[in-house]
Amino acid sequence: MASMSLPTTTQVLEAAEHLPEGAALIVPQVSWDEYERVLEALAPRHLRVSYDCGRLQIVSPLPEHERYSRFIEDLVLLYCQAFDITLEKLGSSTWKKRALAKGAEPDCCYYVGNAKRIIGKRNLDLESDPPPDVVVEIDTTNSSLEKLIIYAALRVQEIWRYDGETVTIYQLRKKEYVKVSQSPTLPEMTGELLAESLELSKAQGQTAARLSFQKRIRSLK
């Protein structure tokens, strides 16, 4: 994890261009306007940018991040189809709020309970729109624990963290996240079930793991 002390926006962008996969760049004392310029410039890149009261972090995820996040997305879709739940997938969208001086980009996120409130909207703004109901972070190379403060401030109600072996589910209670055994948003979806499905996808492939997951959730109906 590299750090830079008071660089220019141009220097930050140049460093981000050469950031190796799996590496993270931390820059202290970045203004909100500079943060937004970095977001705009890096939009075409497959990077994750977070901002917390002047502290900017840019992460270059490994290809496995995409594999795991896409597979989790498959499981969420299968679950919602099985239980006839409205789902809106927003991928790694940027969530930010200037008044809080905080912003983050998850590996993937979903609207479930609030899905109908955002359907048809092309540009979401946390000043008037609700945050995603579930945010997913793949922590196989870099920890997202520091981002929980950002998500809590943005009022994201649920976080799933996958560290390559286990899935930990967090629920926002008051102003802090607490670990829970199953998803409050998608009842019966447990960290254990998600982790088992991910492990099966590594051993037998995603198609076999999806079929196994479908059988599991059908037995829950």
BELDA-V834561 format. One record per run of one state. SS is the DSSP state (alpha for helix, beta for strand, coil for the rest). FROM is the first residue (numbers start at 1). TO is the last residue. If there is no record, write none. Layout:
SS_FROM_TO, SS_FROM_TO
//
This chain:
coil_1_1, beta_2_4, coil_5_8, alpha_9_17, coil_18_23, beta_24_27, coil_28_31, alpha_32_42, coil_43_47, beta_48_52, coil_53_54, beta_55_59, coil_60_62, alpha_63_82, coil_83_87, beta_88_89, coil_90_93, beta_94_97, alpha_98_100, coil_101_101, beta_102_105, coil_106_107, beta_108_111, coil_112_114, alpha_115_118, coil_119_133, beta_134_138, coil_139_144, alpha_145_153, coil_154_157, beta_158_162, coil_163_166, beta_167_173, coil_174_175, beta_176_180, coil_181_181, beta_182_182, coil_183_189, beta_190_190, alpha_191_204, coil_205_205, alpha_206_218, coil_219_221
//
